[in-house]
């Protein structure tokens, strides 16, 4: 299954970046995203309704808001 991952740096007003990752679940997709970007998962939230997960990821001195949903 392919997942779309949108990431946006919280500390600066920059554009959202999209990444596509093949994974078996949203948790696997965010794990692969973190691994590929050499970053650290801070939090992961799975809303009861809806099809997306929302995570906070830290890389170097920056924090990113990350949305994960089926492509």
CHARMM-style PDB file with segment names, atoms N, HN, CA, C and O in Angstrom:
ATOM      1  N   UNK     1       0.840  -1.162   0.000  1.00  0.00      PROA
ATOM      2  CA  UNK     1       0.000   0.000   0.000  1.00  0.00      PROA
ATOM      3  C   UNK     1       0.892   1.234   0.000  1.00  0.00      PROA
ATOM      4  O   UNK     1       1.912   1.264   0.687  1.00  0.00      PROA
ATOM      5  N   UNK     2       0.515   2.240  -0.759  1.00  0.00      PROA
ATOM      6  HN  UNK     2      -0.314   2.216  -1.317  1.00  0.00      PROA
ATOM      7  CA  UNK     2       1.316   3.451  -0.832  1.00  0.00      PROA
ATOM      8  C   UNK     2       0.709   4.527   0.061  1.00  0.00      PROA
ATOM      9  O   UNK     2      -0.505   4.729   0.073  1.00  0.00      PROA
ATOM     10  N   UNK     3       1.575   5.217   0.812  1.00  0.00      PROA
ATOM     11  HN  UNK     3       2.562   5.052   0.802  1.00  0.00      PROA
ATOM     12  CA  UNK     3       1.155   6.296   1.695  1.00  0.00      PROA
ATOM     13  C   UNK     3       1.796   7.596   1.241  1.00  0.00      PROA
ATOM     14  O   UNK     3       2.938   7.621   0.783  1.00  0.00      PROA
ATOM     15  N   UNK     4       1.036   8.671   1.378  1.00  0.00      PROA
ATOM     16  HN  UNK     4       0.108   8.650   1.750  1.00  0.00      PROA
ATOM     17  CA  UNK     4       1.556  10.008   1.131  1.00  0.00      PROA
ATOM     18  C   UNK     4       1.933  10.595   2.477  1.00  0.00      PROA
ATOM     19  O   UNK     4       1.174  10.502   3.442  1.00  0.00      PROA
ATOM     20  N   UNK     5       3.101  11.196   2.534  1.00  0.00      PROA
ATOM     21  HN  UNK     5       3.717  11.271   1.750  1.00  0.00      PROA
ATOM     22  CA  UNK     5       3.557  11.854   3.748  1.00  0.00      PROA
ATOM     23  C   UNK     5       3.824  13.308   3.412  1.00  0.00      PROA
ATOM     24  O   UNK     5       4.652  13.611   2.554  1.00  0.00      PROA
ATOM     25  N   UNK     6       3.119  14.210   4.091  1.00  0.00      PROA
ATOM     26  HN  UNK     6       2.446  13.964   4.788  1.00  0.00      PROA
ATOM     27  CA  UNK     6       3.327  15.641   3.933  1.00  0.00      PROA
ATOM     28  C   UNK     6       4.040  16.145   5.167  1.00  0.00      PROA
ATOM     29  O   UNK     6       3.596  15.893   6.288  1.00  0.00      PROA
ATOM     30  N   UNK     7       5.145  16.857   4.977  1.00  0.00      PROA
ATOM     31  HN  UNK     7       5.506  17.062   4.067  1.00  0.00      PROA
ATOM     32  CA  UNK     7       5.884  17.391   6.117  1.00  0.00      PROA
ATOM     33  C   UNK     7       6.071  18.891   5.939  1.00  0.00      PROA
ATOM     34  O   UNK     7       6.315  19.387   4.840  1.00  0.00      PROA
ATOM     35  N   UNK     8       5.948  19.598   7.070  1.00  0.00      PROA
ATOM     36  HN  UNK     8       5.750  19.195   7.963  1.00  0.00      PROA
ATOM     37  CA  UNK     8       6.102  21.049   7.064  1.00  0.00      PROA
ATOM     38  C   UNK     8       6.866  21.443   8.313  1.00  0.00      PROA
ATOM     39  O   UNK     8       6.504  21.051   9.422  1.00  0.00      PROA
ATOM     40  N   UNK     9       7.919  22.216   8.132  1.00  0.00      PROA
ATOM     41  HN  UNK     9       8.213  22.535   7.231  1.00  0.00      PROA
ATOM     42  CA  UNK     9       8.716  22.671   9.266  1.00  0.00      PROA
ATOM     43  C   UNK     9       7.879  23.649  10.088  1.00  0.00      PROA
ATOM     44  O   UNK     9       7.285  24.571   9.529  1.00  0.00      PROA
ATOM     45  N   UNK    10       7.825  23.463  11.389  1.00  0.00      PROA
ATOM     46  HN  UNK    10       8.308  22.714  11.843  1.00  0.00      PROA
ATOM     47  CA  UNK    10       7.010  24.311  12.253  1.00  0.00      PROA
ATOM     48  C   UNK    10       7.671  25.640  12.573  1.00  0.00      PROA
ATOM     49  O   UNK    10       6.977  26.630  12.807  1.00  0.00      PROA
ATOM     50  N   UNK    11       8.980  25.682  12.588  1.00  0.00      PROA
ATOM     51  HN  UNK    11       9.543  24.878  12.398  1.00  0.00      PROA
ATOM     52  CA  UNK    11       9.676  26.891  13.011  1.00  0.00      PROA
ATOM     53  C   UNK    11       9.809  27.938  11.906  1.00  0.00      PROA
ATOM     54  O   UNK    11      10.085  29.100  12.201  1.00  0.00      PROA
ATOM     55  N   UNK    12       9.625  27.563  10.667  1.00  0.00      PROA
ATOM     56  HN  UNK    12       9.401  26.618  10.428  1.00  0.00      PROA
ATOM     57  CA  UNK    12       9.713  28.498   9.542  1.00  0.00      PROA
ATOM     58  C   UNK    12       8.463  28.380   8.685  1.00  0.00      PROA
ATOM     59  O   UNK    12       7.791  27.348   8.694  1.00  0.00      PROA
ATOM     60  N   UNK    13       8.157  29.418   7.958  1.00  0.00      PROA
ATOM     61  HN  UNK    13       8.703  30.256   7.950  1.00  0.00      PROA
ATOM     62  CA  UNK    13       6.994  29.413   7.072  1.00  0.00      PROA
ATOM     63  C   UNK    13       7.440  28.937   5.685  1.00  0.00      PROA
ATOM     64  O   UNK    13       7.631  29.739   4.771  1.00  0.00      PROA
ATOM     65  N   UNK    14       7.599  27.625   5.548  1.00  0.00      PROA
ATOM     66  HN  UNK    14       7.443  26.973   6.290  1.00  0.00      PROA
ATOM     67  CA  UNK    14       8.050  27.052   4.284  1.00  0.00      PROA
ATOM     68  C   UNK    14       6.961  26.140   3.719  1.00  0.00      PROA
ATOM     69  O   UNK    14       6.022  25.765   4.422  1.00  0.00      PROA
ATOM     70  N   UNK    15       7.100  25.796   2.458  1.00  0.00      PROA
ATOM     71  HN  UNK    15       7.862  26.100   1.887  1.00  0.00      PROA
ATOM     72  CA  UNK    15       6.108  24.964   1.790  1.00  0.00      PROA
ATOM     73  C   UNK    15       6.116  23.534   2.320  1.00  0.00      PROA
ATOM     74  O   UNK    15       7.122  23.047   2.836  1.00  0.00      PROA
ATOM     75  N   UNK    16       4.981  22.885   2.180  1.00  0.00      PROA
ATOM     76  HN  UNK    16       4.164  23.281   1.760  1.00  0.00      PROA
ATOM     77  CA  UNK    16       4.848  21.482   2.545  1.00  0.00      PROA
ATOM     78  C   UNK    16       5.535  20.622   1.498  1.00  0.00      PROA
ATOM     79  O   UNK    16       5.417  20.879   0.300  1.00  0.00      PROA
ATOM     80  N   UNK    17       6.251  19.604   1.948  1.00  0.00      PROA
ATOM     81  HN  UNK    17       6.348  19.395   2.921  1.00  0.00      PROA
ATOM     82  CA  UNK    17       6.896  18.658   1.042  1.00  0.00      PROA
ATOM     83  C   UNK    17       6.141  17.349   1.078  1.00  0.00      PROA
ATOM     84  O   UNK    17       5.689  16.920   2.139  1.00  0.00      PROA
ATOM     85  N   UNK    18       5.998  16.707  -0.078  1.00  0.00      PROA
ATOM     86  HN  UNK    18       6.366  17.056  -0.940  1.00  0.00      PROA
ATOM     87  CA  UNK    18       5.324  15.413  -0.158  1.00  0.00      PROA
ATOM     88  C   UNK    18       6.322  14.314  -0.468  1.00  0.00      PROA
ATOM     89  O   UNK    18       7.232  14.486  -1.279  1.00  0.00      PROA
ATOM     90  N   UNK    19       6.132  13.179   0.196  1.00  0.00      PROA
ATOM     91  HN  UNK    19       5.393  13.039   0.855  1.00  0.00      PROA
ATOM     92  CA  UNK    19       6.936  11.986  -0.014  1.00  0.00      PROA
ATOM     93  C   UNK    19       5.976  10.812  -0.149  1.00  0.00      PROA
ATOM     94  O   UNK    19       4.963  10.761   0.547  1.00  0.00      PROA
ATOM     95  N   UNK    20       6.276   9.877  -1.025  1.00  0.00      PROA
ATOM     96  HN  UNK    20       7.100   9.918  -1.591  1.00  0.00      PROA
ATOM     97  CA  UNK    20       5.452   8.678  -1.184  1.00  0.00      PROA
ATOM     98  C   UNK    20       6.259   7.476  -0.710  1.00  0.00      PROA
ATOM     99  O   UNK    20       7.401   7.280  -1.124  1.00  0.00      PROA
ATOM    100  N   UNK    21       5.650   6.672   0.167  1.00  0.00      PROA
ATOM    101  HN  UNK    21       4.722   6.832   0.504  1.00  0.00      PROA
ATOM    102  CA  UNK    21       6.345   5.531   0.752  1.00  0.00      PROA
ATOM    103  C   UNK    21       5.449   4.301   0.677  1.00  0.00      PROA
ATOM    104  O   UNK    21       4.264   4.362   1.004  1.00  0.00      PROA
ATOM    105  N   UNK    22       6.027   3.190   0.244  1.00  0.00      PROA
ATOM    106  HN  UNK    22       6.990   3.141  -0.022  1.00  0.00      PROA
ATOM    107  CA  UNK    22       5.326   1.904   0.247  1.00  0.00      PROA
ATOM    108  C   UNK    22       5.493   1.292   1.633  1.00  0.00      PROA
ATOM    109  O   UNK    22       6.613   1.152   2.124  1.00  0.00      PROA
ATOM    110  N   UNK    23       4.370   0.925   2.266  1.00  0.00      PROA
ATOM    111  HN  UNK    23       3.460   1.039   1.867  1.00  0.00      PROA
ATOM    112  CA  UNK    23       4.418   0.321   3.596  1.00  0.00      PROA
ATOM    113  C   UNK    23       3.133  -0.443   3.850  1.00  0.00      PROA
ATOM    114  O   UNK    23       2.150  -0.276   3.127  1.00  0.00      PROA
ATOM    115  N   UNK    24       3.140  -1.275   4.871  1.00  0.00      PROA
ATOM    116  HN  UNK    24       3.938  -1.410   5.458  1.00  0.00      PROA
ATOM    117  CA  UNK    24       1.974  -2.076   5.203  1.00  0.00      PROA
ATOM    118  C   UNK    24       0.954  -1.354   6.052  1.00  0.00      PROA
ATOM    119  O   UNK    24      -0.211  -1.750   6.097  1.00  0.00      PROA
ATOM    120  N   UNK    25       1.385  -0.281   6.738  1.00  0.00      PROA
ATOM    121  HN  UNK    25       2.331   0.041   6.701  1.00  0.00      PROA
ATOM    122  CA  UNK    25       0.485   0.466   7.618  1.00  0.00      PROA
ATOM    123  C   UNK    25       0.995   1.900   7.753  1.00  0.00      PROA
ATOM    124  O   UNK    25       2.138   2.188   7.400  1.00  0.00      PROA
ATOM    125  N   UNK    26       0.147   2.805   8.265  1.00  0.00      PROA
ATOM    126  HN  UNK    26      -0.782   2.571   8.552  1.00  0.00      PROA
ATOM    127  CA  UNK    26       0.618   4.169   8.506  1.00  0.00      PROA
ATOM    128  C   UNK    26       1.807   4.210   9.469  1.00  0.00      PROA
ATOM    129  O   UNK    26       2.725   5.009   9.283  1.00  0.00      PROA
ATOM    130  N   UNK    27       1.797   3.353  10.497  1.00  0.00      PROA
ATOM    131  HN  UNK    27       1.051   2.705  10.649  1.00  0.00      PROA
ATOM    132  CA  UNK    27       2.917   3.305  11.441  1.00  0.00      PROA
ATOM    133  C   UNK    27       4.212   2.908  10.746  1.00  0.00      PROA
ATOM    134  O   UNK    27       5.268   3.481  11.013  1.00  0.00      PROA
ATOM    135  N   UNK    28       4.126   1.920   9.849  1.00  0.00      PROA
ATOM    136  HN  UNK    28       3.268   1.455   9.632  1.00  0.00      PROA
ATOM    137  CA  UNK    28       5.306   1.511   9.088  1.00  0.00      PROA
ATOM    138  C   UNK    28       5.775   2.634   8.167  1.00  0.00      PROA
ATOM    139  O   UNK    28       6.976   2.833   7.983  1.00  0.00      PROA
ATOM    140  N   UNK    29       4.825   3.365   7.589  1.00  0.00      PROA
ATOM    141  HN  UNK    29       3.849   3.203   7.738  1.00  0.00      PROA
ATOM    142  CA  UNK    29       5.172   4.461   6.673  1.00  0.00      PROA
ATOM    143  C   UNK    29       5.906   5.571   7.410  1.00  0.00      PROA
ATOM    144  O   UNK    29       6.918   6.070   6.919  1.00  0.00      PROA
ATOM    145  N   UNK    30       5.414   5.966   8.581  1.00  0.00      PROA
ATOM    146  HN  UNK    30       4.592   5.561   8.980  1.00  0.00      PROA
ATOM    147  CA  UNK    30       6.103   7.025   9.318  1.00  0.00      PROA
ATOM    148  C   UNK    30       7.452   6.533   9.824  1.00  0.00      PROA
ATOM    149  O   UNK    30       8.411   7.303   9.867  1.00  0.00      PROA
ATOM    150  N   UNK    31       7.542   5.266  10.206  1.00  0.00      PROA
ATOM    151  HN  UNK    31       6.763   4.640  10.171  1.00  0.00      PROA
ATOM    152  CA  UNK    31       8.821   4.703  10.617  1.00  0.00      PROA
ATOM    153  C   UNK    31       9.850   4.747   9.498  1.00  0.00      PROA
ATOM    154  O   UNK    31      11.012   5.083   9.728  1.00  0.00      PROA
ATOM    155  N   UNK    32       9.422   4.409   8.289  1.00  0.00      PROA
ATOM    156  HN  UNK    32       8.479   4.137   8.102  1.00  0.00      PROA
ATOM    157  CA  UNK    32      10.312   4.459   7.124  1.00  0.00      PROA
ATOM    158  C   UNK    32      10.704   5.900   6.800  1.00  0.00      PROA
ATOM    159  O   UNK    32      11.858   6.168   6.462  1.00  0.00      PROA
ATOM    160  N   UNK    33       9.753   6.825   6.899  1.00  0.00      PROA
ATOM    161  HN  UNK    33       8.816   6.608   7.173  1.00  0.00      PROA
ATOM    162  CA  UNK    33      10.034   8.243   6.668  1.00  0.00      PROA
ATOM    163  C   UNK    33      11.099   8.738   7.649  1.00  0.00      PROA
ATOM    164  O   UNK    33      12.047   9.413   7.246  1.00  0.00      PROA
ATOM    165  N   UNK    34      10.947   8.409   8.919  1.00  0.00      PROA
ATOM    166  HN  UNK    34      10.177   7.862   9.245  1.00  0.00      PROA
ATOM    167  CA  UNK    34      11.910   8.820   9.947  1.00  0.00      PROA
ATOM    168  C   UNK    34      13.278   8.228   9.646  1.00  0.00      PROA
ATOM    169  O   UNK    34      14.292   8.919   9.746  1.00  0.00      PROA
ATOM    170  N   UNK    35      13.310   6.960   9.279  1.00  0.00      PROA
ATOM    171  HN  UNK    35      12.486   6.399   9.197  1.00  0.00      PROA
ATOM    172  CA  UNK    35      14.588   6.302   8.959  1.00  0.00      PROA
ATOM    173  C   UNK    35      15.266   6.952   7.757  1.00  0.00      PROA
ATOM    174  O   UNK    35      16.459   7.251   7.801  1.00  0.00      PROA
ATOM    175  N   UNK    36      14.504   7.173   6.679  1.00  0.00      PROA
ATOM    176  HN  UNK    36      13.535   6.930   6.642  1.00  0.00      PROA
ATOM    177  CA  UNK    36      15.068   7.753   5.462  1.00  0.00      PROA
ATOM    178  C   UNK    36      15.605   9.165   5.683  1.00  0.00      PROA
ATOM    179  O   UNK    36      16.584   9.569   5.056  1.00  0.00      PROA
ATOM    180  N   UNK    37      14.962   9.909   6.576  1.00  0.00      PROA
ATOM    181  HN  UNK    37      14.167   9.581   7.085  1.00  0.00      PROA
ATOM    182  CA  UNK    37      15.358  11.302   6.806  1.00  0.00      PROA
ATOM    183  C   UNK    37      16.282  11.478   8.006  1.00  0.00      PROA
ATOM    184  O   UNK    37      16.576  12.602   8.412  1.00  0.00      PROA
ATOM    185  N   UNK    38      16.739  10.362   8.571  1.00  0.00      PROA
ATOM    186  HN  UNK    38      16.501   9.448   8.241  1.00  0.00      PROA
ATOM    187  CA  UNK    38      17.656  10.421   9.718  1.00  0.00      PROA
ATOM    188  C   UNK    38      17.126  11.380  10.781  1.00  0.00      PROA
ATOM    189  O   UNK    38      17.843  12.259  11.259  1.00  0.00      PROA
ATOM    190  N   UNK    39      15.856  11.191  11.138  1.00  0.00      PROA
ATOM    191  HN  UNK    39      15.273  10.477  10.749  1.00  0.00      PROA
ATOM    192  CA  UNK    39      15.213  12.067  12.104  1.00  0.00      PROA
ATOM    193  C   UNK    39      14.684  11.261  13.281  1.00  0.00      PROA
ATOM    194  O   UNK    39      14.913  10.055  13.368  1.00  0.00      PROA
ATOM    195  N   UNK    40      13.979  11.925  14.183  1.00  0.00      PROA
ATOM    196  HN  UNK    40      13.792  12.905  14.113  1.00  0.00      PROA
ATOM    197  CA  UNK    40      13.493  11.296  15.416  1.00  0.00      PROA
ATOM    198  C   UNK    40      11.985  11.523  15.540  1.00  0.00      PROA
ATOM    199  O   UNK    40      11.518  12.657  15.430  1.00  0.00      PROA
ATOM    200  N   UNK    41      11.234  10.469  15.765  1.00  0.00      PROA
ATOM    201  HN  UNK    41      11.612   9.548  15.855  1.00  0.00      PROA
ATOM    202  CA  UNK    41       9.795  10.575  15.970  1.00  0.00      PROA
ATOM    203  C   UNK    41       9.547  11.053  17.395  1.00  0.00      PROA
ATOM    204  O   UNK    41       9.991  10.422  18.354  1.00  0.00      PROA
ATOM    205  N   UNK    42       8.832  12.179  17.530  1.00  0.00      PROA
ATOM    206  HN  UNK    42       8.472  12.691  16.751  1.00  0.00      PROA
ATOM    207  CA  UNK    42       8.529  12.727  18.844  1.00  0.00      PROA
ATOM    208  C   UNK    42       7.151  12.270  19.300  1.00  0.00      PROA
ATOM    209  O   UNK    42       6.983  11.852  20.445  1.00  0.00      PROA
ATOM    210  N   UNK    43       6.155  12.349  18.402  1.00  0.00      PROA
ATOM    211  HN  UNK    43       6.292  12.689  17.471  1.00  0.00      PROA
ATOM    212  CA  UNK    43       4.802  11.921  18.762  1.00  0.00      PROA
ATOM    213  C   UNK    43       4.072  11.439  17.525  1.00  0.00      PROA
ATOM    214  O   UNK    43       4.407  11.821  16.403  1.00  0.00      PROA
ATOM    215  N   UNK    44       3.062  10.587  17.738  1.00  0.00      PROA
ATOM    216  HN  UNK    44       2.790  10.277  18.649  1.00  0.00      PROA
ATOM    217  CA  UNK    44       2.232  10.074  16.653  1.00  0.00      PROA
ATOM    218  C   UNK    44       0.803   9.980  17.174  1.00  0.00      PROA
ATOM    219  O   UNK    44       0.551   9.367  18.211  1.00  0.00      PROA
ATOM    220  N   UNK    45      -0.127  10.591  16.449  1.00  0.00      PROA
ATOM    221  HN  UNK    45       0.078  11.088  15.606  1.00  0.00      PROA
ATOM    222  CA  UNK    45      -1.532  10.594  16.827  1.00  0.00      PROA
ATOM    223  C   UNK    45      -2.348  10.005  15.701  1.00  0.00      PROA
ATOM    224  O   UNK    45      -2.160  10.348  14.534  1.00  0.00      PROA
ATOM    225  N   UNK    46      -3.259   9.111  16.062  1.00  0.00      PROA
ATOM    226  HN  UNK    46      -3.411   8.832  17.011  1.00  0.00      PROA
ATOM    227  CA  UNK    46      -4.171   8.512  15.093  1.00  0.00      PROA
ATOM    228  C   UNK    46      -5.583   8.928  15.459  1.00  0.00      PROA
ATOM    229  O   UNK    46      -6.180   8.341  16.361  1.00  0.00      PROA
ATOM    230  N   UNK    47      -6.139   9.939  14.772  1.00  0.00      PROA
ATOM    231  HN  UNK    47      -5.655  10.417  14.039  1.00  0.00      PROA
ATOM    232  CA  UNK    47      -7.508  10.361  15.086  1.00  0.00      PROA
ATOM    233  C   UNK    47      -8.488   9.192  14.934  1.00  0.00      PROA
ATOM    234  O   UNK    47      -8.307   8.324  14.081  1.00  0.00      PROA
ATOM    235  N   UNK    48      -9.510   9.186  15.762  1.00  0.00      PROA
ATOM    236  HN  UNK    48      -9.657   9.892  16.455  1.00  0.00      PROA
ATOM    237  CA  UNK    48     -10.512   8.113  15.717  1.00  0.00      PROA
ATOM    238  C   UNK    48     -11.228   8.125  14.382  1.00  0.00      PROA
ATOM    239  O   UNK    48     -11.426   7.077  13.767  1.00  0.00      PROA
ATOM    240  N   UNK    49     -11.608   9.281  13.942  1.00  0.00      PROA
ATOM    241  HN  UNK    49     -11.448  10.133  14.441  1.00  0.00      PROA
ATOM    242  CA  UNK    49     -12.253   9.406  12.628  1.00  0.00      PROA
ATOM    243  C   UNK    49     -11.207   9.814  11.603  1.00  0.00      PROA
ATOM    244  O   UNK    49     -10.204  10.443  11.942  1.00  0.00      PROA
ATOM    245  N   UNK    50     -11.441   9.460  10.375  1.00  0.00      PROA
ATOM    246  HN  UNK    50     -12.255   8.949  10.100  1.00  0.00      PROA
ATOM    247  CA  UNK    50     -10.519   9.873   9.323  1.00  0.00      PROA
ATOM    248  C   UNK    50      -9.504   8.808   8.995  1.00  0.00      PROA
ATOM    249  O   UNK    50      -9.411   7.777   9.660  1.00  0.00      PROA
ATOM    250  N   UNK    51      -8.760   9.078   7.970  1.00  0.00      PROA
ATOM    251  HN  UNK    51      -8.836   9.916   7.430  1.00  0.00      PROA
ATOM    252  CA  UNK    51      -7.831   8.099   7.421  1.00  0.00      PROA
ATOM    253  C   UNK    51      -6.376   8.521   7.569  1.00  0.00      PROA
ATOM    254  O   UNK    51      -5.501   7.898   6.967  1.00  0.00      PROA
ATOM    255  N   UNK    52      -6.086   9.562   8.353  1.00  0.00      PROA
ATOM    256  HN  UNK    52      -6.797  10.069   8.842  1.00  0.00      PROA
ATOM    257  CA  UNK    52      -4.711  10.025   8.430  1.00  0.00      PROA
ATOM    258  C   UNK    52      -4.172   9.940   9.847  1.00  0.00      PROA
ATOM    259  O   UNK    52      -4.925   9.922  10.821  1.00  0.00      PROA
ATOM    260  N   UNK    53      -2.861   9.889   9.938  1.00  0.00      PROA
ATOM    261  HN  UNK    53      -2.249   9.904   9.147  1.00  0.00      PROA
ATOM    262  CA  UNK    53      -2.155   9.972  11.210  1.00  0.00      PROA
ATOM    263  C   UNK    53      -1.336  11.257  11.173  1.00  0.00      PROA
ATOM    264  O   UNK    53      -0.930  11.719  10.107  1.00  0.00      PROA
ATOM    265  N   UNK    54      -1.103  11.817  12.335  1.00  0.00      PROA
ATOM    266  HN  UNK    54      -1.432  11.442  13.201  1.00  0.00      PROA
ATOM    267  CA  UNK    54      -0.342  13.061  12.432  1.00  0.00      PROA
ATOM    268  C   UNK    54       0.814  12.832  13.395  1.00  0.00      PROA
ATOM    269  O   UNK    54       0.631  12.301  14.491  1.00  0.00      PROA
ATOM    270  N   UNK    55       2.002  13.239  12.974  1.00  0.00      PROA
ATOM    271  HN  UNK    55       2.151  13.670  12.085  1.00  0.00      PROA
ATOM    272  CA  UNK    55       3.194  13.025  13.788  1.00  0.00      PROA
ATOM    273  C   UNK    55       3.981  14.317  13.928  1.00  0.00      PROA
ATOM    274  O   UNK    55       3.839  15.248  13.135  1.00  0.00      PROA
ATOM    275  N   UNK    56       4.803  14.345  14.947  1.00  0.00      PROA
ATOM    276  HN  UNK    56       4.918  13.588  15.591  1.00  0.00      PROA
ATOM    277  CA  UNK    56       5.792  15.400  15.125  1.00  0.00      PROA
ATOM    278  C   UNK    56       7.152  14.730  15.027  1.00  0.00      PROA
ATOM    279  O   UNK    56       7.413  13.733  15.700  1.00  0.00      PROA
ATOM    280  N   UNK    57       8.012  15.279  14.190  1.00  0.00      PROA
ATOM    281  HN  UNK    57       7.801  16.089  13.643  1.00  0.00      PROA
ATOM    282  CA  UNK    57       9.319  14.685  13.915  1.00  0.00      PROA
ATOM    283  C   UNK    57      10.389  15.755  14.099  1.00  0.00      PROA
ATOM    284  O   UNK    57      10.208  16.901  13.688  1.00  0.00      PROA
ATOM    285  N   UNK    58      11.502  15.374  14.719  1.00  0.00      PROA
ATOM    286  HN  UNK    58      11.649  14.443  15.053  1.00  0.00      PROA
ATOM    287  CA  UNK    58      12.618  16.298  14.912  1.00  0.00      PROA
ATOM    288  C   UNK    58      13.791  15.857  14.061  1.00  0.00      PROA
ATOM    289  O   UNK    58      14.154  14.681  14.031  1.00  0.00      PROA
ATOM    290  N   UNK    59      14.378  16.827  13.368  1.00  0.00      PROA
ATOM    291  HN  UNK    59      14.082  17.782  13.392  1.00  0.00      PROA
ATOM    292  CA  UNK    59      15.599  16.582  12.600  1.00  0.00      PROA
ATOM    293  C   UNK    59      16.535  17.757  12.842  1.00  0.00      PROA
ATOM    294  O   UNK    59      16.173  18.910  12.605  1.00  0.00      PROA
ATOM    295  N   UNK    60      17.714  17.463  13.304  1.00  0.00      PROA
ATOM    296  HN  UNK    60      18.007  16.527  13.497  1.00  0.00      PROA
ATOM    297  CA  UNK    60      18.683  18.488  13.672  1.00  0.00      PROA
ATOM    298  C   UNK    60      18.030  19.407  14.707  1.00  0.00      PROA
ATOM    299  O   UNK    60      17.608  18.941  15.765  1.00  0.00      PROA
ATOM    300  N   UNK    61      17.943  20.702  14.415  1.00  0.00      PROA
ATOM    301  HN  UNK    61      18.286  21.081  13.555  1.00  0.00      PROA
ATOM    302  CA  UNK    61      17.340  21.655  15.355  1.00  0.00      PROA
ATOM    303  C   UNK    61      15.943  22.066  14.935  1.00  0.00      PROA
ATOM    304  O   UNK    61      15.412  23.043  15.462  1.00  0.00      PROA
ATOM    305  N   UNK    62      15.331  21.350  14.002  1.00  0.00      PROA
ATOM    306  HN  UNK    62      15.763  20.556  13.574  1.00  0.00      PROA
ATOM    307  CA  UNK    62      14.016  21.715  13.488  1.00  0.00      PROA
ATOM    308  C   UNK    62      12.968  20.672  13.858  1.00  0.00      PROA
ATOM    309  O   UNK    62      13.275  19.489  14.009  1.00  0.00      PROA
ATOM    310  N   UNK    63      11.727  21.131  14.003  1.00  0.00      PROA
ATOM    311  HN  UNK    63      11.478  22.091  13.880  1.00  0.00      PROA
ATOM    312  CA  UNK    63      10.604  20.252  14.293  1.00  0.00      PROA
ATOM    313  C   UNK    63       9.628  20.345  13.124  1.00  0.00      PROA
ATOM    314  O   UNK    63       9.366  21.430  12.604  1.00  0.00      PROA
ATOM    315  N   UNK    64       9.091  19.188  12.715  1.00  0.00      PROA
ATOM    316  HN  UNK    64       9.303  18.307  13.138  1.00  0.00      PROA
ATOM    317  CA  UNK    64       8.206  19.110  11.560  1.00  0.00      PROA
ATOM    318  C   UNK    64       6.864  18.518  11.961  1.00  0.00      PROA
ATOM    319  O   UNK    64       6.799  17.606  12.785  1.00  0.00      PROA
ATOM    320  N   UNK    65       5.798  19.042  11.375  1.00  0.00      PROA
ATOM    321  HN  UNK    65       5.851  19.783  10.705  1.00  0.00      PROA
ATOM    322  CA  UNK    65       4.475  18.450  11.469  1.00  0.00      PROA
ATOM    323  C   UNK    65       4.334  17.539  10.262  1.00  0.00      PROA
ATOM    324  O   UNK    65       4.555  17.970   9.131  1.00  0.00      PROA
ATOM    325  N   UNK    66       3.967  16.281  10.490  1.00  0.00      PROA
ATOM    326  HN  UNK    66       3.787  15.931  11.409  1.00  0.00      PROA
ATOM    327  CA  UNK    66       3.914  15.286   9.419  1.00  0.00      PROA
ATOM    328  C   UNK    66       2.529  14.655   9.377  1.00  0.00      PROA
ATOM    329  O   UNK    66       2.029  14.184  10.399  1.00  0.00      PROA
ATOM    330  N   UNK    67       1.906  14.645   8.199  1.00  0.00      PROA
ATOM    331  HN  UNK    67       2.312  15.028   7.369  1.00  0.00      PROA
ATOM    332  CA  UNK    67       0.611  13.981   7.988  1.00  0.00      PROA
ATOM    333  C   UNK    67       0.846  12.742   7.143  1.00  0.00      PROA
ATOM    334  O   UNK    67       1.548  12.797   6.133  1.00  0.00      PROA
ATOM    335  N   UNK    68       0.258  11.624   7.553  1.00  0.00      PROA
ATOM    336  HN  UNK    68      -0.313  11.580   8.373  1.00  0.00      PROA
ATOM    337  CA  UNK    68       0.401  10.349   6.825  1.00  0.00      PROA
ATOM    338  C   UNK    68      -0.990   9.869   6.448  1.00  0.00      PROA
ATOM    339  O   UNK    68      -1.864   9.739   7.306  1.00  0.00      PROA
ATOM    340  N   UNK    69      -1.195   9.603   5.155  1.00  0.00      PROA
ATOM    341  HN  UNK    69      -0.486   9.709   4.459  1.00  0.00      PROA
ATOM    342  CA  UNK    69      -2.487   9.089   4.709  1.00  0.00      PROA
ATOM    343  C   UNK    69      -2.301   8.220   3.472  1.00  0.00      PROA
ATOM    344  O   UNK    69      -1.325   8.363   2.736  1.00  0.00      PROA
ATOM    345  N   UNK    70      -3.263   7.309   3.254  1.00  0.00      PROA
ATOM    346  HN  UNK    70      -4.056   7.193   3.852  1.00  0.00      PROA
ATOM    347  CA  UNK    70      -3.180   6.416   2.102  1.00  0.00      PROA
ATOM    348  C   UNK    70      -3.241   7.214   0.819  1.00  0.00      PROA
ATOM    349  O   UNK    70      -4.057   8.125   0.677  1.00  0.00      PROA
ATOM    350  N   UNK    71      -2.371   6.868  -0.116  1.00  0.00      PROA
ATOM    351  HN  UNK    71      -1.708   6.129  -0.001  1.00  0.00      PROA
ATOM    352  CA  UNK    71      -2.299   7.580  -1.398  1.00  0.00      PROA
ATOM    353  C   UNK    71      -3.441   7.172  -2.303  1.00  0.00      PROA
ATOM    354  OT1 UNK    71      -3.546   7.667  -3.425  1.00  0.00      PROA
TER     355      UNK     71
END
